[in-house]
Amino acid sequence: MTIRIVRQASTTVASQWLVVGVFEKNGELAPELRGTPAEALCGRLIAQKELNGSLGELTALHGLAGFEVPSVLLVGLGTRNKFDALAAYTAGVALAKRLAGKPRDSVAVSLASLLDGGHSKLASALIEGVIVGQRSAGLRKSEPNRHTFGRLDVVLPAETTDEAAAAVEALVARAEIVGQAVNLARDLVNTPPSEKPPGVLAAWVGKHAADAGIDVQIWDEAKIREERFGGLLAVAAGSDEPPAFVVLEYRKGGEAPTLALVGKGVTFDSGGLSLKPSASMEDMKSDMTGAAVVAATMQAIARLGLAVNVVGYLAITENMTGGRAMKLGDVLTMRNGKTVEVLNTDAEGRLILADALSYAAESRPARILDLATLTGACMVGLGPKIAGLFSNDEVFTHELLESCGRTGERAWEMPFDDDFKDQLKSNVADLKNVGGKWGGAITAAKFLEEFTASIPWIHLDIAGPSWNDGDSSTRDVGGTGCFVRTLTTHLESIASTRVS
């Protein structure tokens, strides 16, 4: 898709569709519609309550007098005082889903409503949504149900200054990179599990990372065994597919501190011998979302050329039920030498993350952040749209939550008291891999903390927001690519702080 920045009156735009944003409040019309023949029509629709501008609302108008385009799509932006990055992203997804159902040679999106309301900086979030909305979960449909626009024109008012236009152009260029990274994570998650066994996924990630200028190491099973990754080897033992471990290294920050990103990459989780019910396995191709988000974020920061130092660690395996599968009562020795009694083979994510965190900590990065679809307990506590955040460092937590606020992605800091460690005491080993009945997401995080070497660390349990069960006008079913936008924003903040 080609993206252009154009400065002209919206009435003169030549395209198949023109998209115009409308705020919800007392019939507030978009600047593009004021003083045009469309103003009276929209006024009637508002009076009849056929149009109100609620977030994601879509109203198609055809053959409007005074407009060159044959069709105009009004997209609701919600109320002006609540319009933020999440609202802009949501509106972008909604308009793109509506128009990408058929092939379109050209679509124009006017930013006049954003500029008129002083929201020009949210142009990136809007266009990120437009990029994401053109991509569906239907990767293997015989007939595609979503089509990328041939050309996207981002329309600014004719009187826009060169300086303002250049600023918007930079935001749009950024949005294209970030939106494509979100789609990369979504595609990896939505790929059928038989098509992404650990070795295949590792090779794919490695190739595309290398193409982006990222240094890549891919470990096979022999190397993993040599490096004493007892958790990863045990989880992989029940599968015919060998595990893989990927290290992605991006160093463009000179002497700046290093952030380690660690991702859980279980390409299919049957639960092992603690077998999941069939219904609980239906979306288990998504159990590698943490690894997908790390890989996609690394792609984004490399393409943006950020002056930061980031190393990504992806622990990739299947969790199956073969004759060599780990058993309840087995005791594993992890990378850092700690021993773990296995009392539930469906608590496998923390076992592979323990090795990855231990290895990452040995390089003494300034901070470590891991992402994992780790526990159903987190969804019980926070629902399907909010990630649980667990940390040993208040400053790191505050900074990441600020980045969440700038993108609209939602995380909630959870209790992390030391008394939860009591549930992990084992009679035969240093730790058990599961706690008791209560606080399952917290005890899982306390388990992971044992492998961080006291380095400032955040664990994001993304079991809820990583996957969307239902389709709507503003969200796709399947993988969401959650937190690619937030991590990229966080790393941009780090880069800009160093420059300033």
BELCOR-V283033 format. One record per helix or strand of 2 or more residues. SS is the DSSP state (2 for helix, 1 for strand). FROM is the first residue (numbers start at 0). TO is the last residue. If there is no record, write none. Layout:
# BELCOR-V283033
SS/FROM/TO ; SS/FROM/TO
This chain:
# BELCOR-V283033
1/1/6 ; 2/9/11 ; 1/16/21 ; 2/30/32 ; 2/37/46 ; 1/57/61 ; 1/70/75 ; 2/79/81 ; 2/84/98 ; 1/105/109 ; 2/111/115 ; 2/119/132 ; 1/150/155 ; 2/161/189 ; 2/192/194 ; 2/197/210 ; 1/214/218 ; 2/220/225 ; 2/229/235 ; 1/243/250 ; 1/257/268 ; 2/277/280 ; 2/283/303 ; 1/308/318 ; 1/330/332 ; 1/338/340 ; 2/348/361 ; 1/366/371 ; 2/375/381 ; 1/386/390 ; 2/393/406 ; 1/410/412 ; 2/417/423 ; 1/430/431 ; 2/439/448 ; 1/456/460 ; 1/466/467 ; 1/477/478 ; 2/483/498
